[in-house]
C-alpha cells in the first residue's frame, strides 16, 4: 500500500483536548513528519477547525457531525483508502481500517460512564473488533483488558503507547490560571497535584479523604482538570486545604508540575496514564497506583501505593516531603524513564500497520506485578499426607511466591510433616470448612493484597497466583477470582497426586474469561481489602456446600465483580477420605440454597436450578449408583431437607446432627 492510500479519522479535531484526543493529535503530528505520509489525508467534518500539517492535508466533508458523521458519511468520504481511527471508535461499515481502543473500562468500570455512552460502546466496539483489519491500544495492561472483554485474542492487539515530547514544549511563563491562584493567596504552602476528571475510576476521593492528614504536614492539594460529558461524575467533598482549578491550559500544567511536591495519581484503572509521563517529562516526582497500566508506565521511577489503602498514600507523600534526595532521585529516574515513550516511535508503528496490518510492532516492555503480598489458605482435617503433598508442590512451583501459607486444622496432627516448615503457618480451631477458613483469615496480615483458598487436594499450575494477582491489578473492580479445573476427581473415583501433577504440567493456559462467575471453592482468590468484616457463614457446616458462593455473593453485593480465568488452572484430586456422608450432603444440597436465598446471596432461579439438578441426579441414579458416590444417602438427605423446608425449618447447621451410617462411605 502506498502512503497516499490511507486516511485518518479526524473527528477528534472537533472535541476538547482530553487524554484520548491528545493521543490522536500527537500521533498525527508525528506521522506528518514521516515521508511515507505524503499525500495521505485527515478527514474531518465541515466545521472542523484548521489543522497545520506539512505533508498530509486536511480534507473536510459531509453534512453531519459527531457519531452520525463517523458512521454514515466517513465510510464514503474515505472511499477505498485504508482508514486509521485513533480515538476508540470508527465506522462499523468499513473493513479496511485500523482502530485504536485505549481501554475496555466501559466494560470493567461501567459505573464511571453515562448510560448513553455505555450503550453506544457496548454495541459499537465488539463490531469494530470483529471487522477491523487490526486493533491497537496504548499499553500491555489495556491489551489484556481488551482481550478479556472483546472478541479478540491478546496476540492480535498491537501496543503503541503515548509519548512524552509534547510536554517538553509547554511554557510555564505563559501560564495564567495557576499563577492567579497563587497570587490570590489561596495557595501559600507546598502542594500535591492531581489531574483528571471526577469519574469514579479516577479515585480522586482518596486524596480528599487523606487531605486532613496532609494538612497536618502543612500540605495542600490542587486538583486540575474536568470531565468531557461521557463520565458519571462523583461528588467530591470539600476540604479547606483542597483547591479545585478546573480545566487549565498546558502551560498552566507545566507551571504546576514545576512547583508541586509530587503528582498523585490514585486511579483504579487507566488505559495508559498520560499525566504520569507528562509529570516525569516536567521533572515532577510521581506517586501512583500500582494497578492496571500504571506499573508498566512508572517502572522504578515513581513511588507506588494501593488505590485502596489511604495510609500508603500518606506514608509515600510523607517520605517525599521529608527527603529532597528522594525527590531528586525520582526526578532523574523519571527523565530516563520517559525516553521509552515516544510519539515518533508510535507514529512509526502506525505507519507500519497501515502498510501491513499483520506486522508485529515493537513497544515498551510489559512488567510483572510489583511486590504483591499474597496469602494462601488450606483448610484440612484428617488427611495429613494429602495436604502435605499439595502444600509442598505449591511452594516449590509457584512463579509468584506467597508470603504466607496458612494451614488451618482442627488438630495440629492434621498438617502432617508440615509442622516446623519455615514457610508454613499451622493454626488450629473449630472444625468445619467455613469455621477453619475464618480462623485462618484472622491470621492474614493487614498488608495482604489477595488471599487464595485452595482445597487440600488441589494442585495448582505454577502461574496460578501470578495470574490472579495480575487480574486484581488490571481490573480494580474484581473482588473474586477462580481458575479453570482441568480435571475434577469429585466427579469420578478420584485422581492420584502424581496423575494430578502430570495433568497440570501438560496443561496449557488460555485466555478464556467468564463473568460473572461464582468462584469454585477448591481454587479461588479474593481481594483482601474487599473482604473487610465479611466471613464464611459458619451455619453452612461440616465441609460446606455452597459456602464459596455464599461468601463471594456477599462480597459482590458491594458492586464487586466475580470472574473465572483459564490463565489460572489446576487439578482437583477429589480424594474421598474425610468427606461428608451422603445423607448429610444431600440435606445440604436442598437446605443451603434455600437458606442462602433468604440471605440474598442466591437468586430464586439459581436456587430452583441447583435443587432440581442435584435431586434429579440423586434419585435417577439411586437404583444403579456410581461406586464412589452414595446416591441413596444423598436422596434420603434431599427428602429430609424437603420435609424440613415445608415446615419452615431452614437450619443448615442441622446437617451436622444427622447420624452418619455405620458403614464407611466414600461420598464426596
Secondary structure, 3 states (H helix, E strand, C coil): CCHHHEEEECHHHHCCCCHHHHHHHHHHHHHCCCHHHCCCEEEECCCCCCCCCCCCEEEECCCCCHHHHHHHHHHHHHCCCEEEECCCCCCCCCCCEEEECCCCHHHHCHHHECHHHHHHHHHHHHHHHHHCCEEEECCHHHHHHHHHHCCCCHHHEEECCCCCHHHHHCCHHHCCHHHHHHHCCCCCCCEEEEECCCEHHHCCHHHHHHHHHHHHCCCEEEEECCCCCCECECCCCCCCCEEEEECCCHHHHHHHHHHCCEEEECCCCCCCCHHHHHHHHCCCCEEEECCCCHHHHHCCCCEEECCCCHHHHHHHHHHHHHCHHHHHHHHHHHHHHHHHCCHHHHHHHHHHHHHCCCCCCCCCCCCCCCCCCEEEEEECCCCHHHHHHHHHHHHHHCCCCCCEEEEEECCHHHHHHHCCCCCEEEEECCCCHHHHHHHHHCCCCCCCCEEEEEECCEEECCCHHHHHHHHHHHCCCEEEEEEEEEEEHHHCCCCCHHHHHHHHHHCCCCCCEEECCCCCCCEEEEEHHHHCCCCCCCCCCCCCCCHHHHHHHHHHCCCCEEEEEEEEEEEECCCCCCCCCHHHHHHHHHHHHHHHHHHCCCCHHHHHHHHHHHHHHHHHHCCCCCCCCCHHHHHHHHHHHHHHHHCCCCCHHHHHHCCCCCCCCCCC
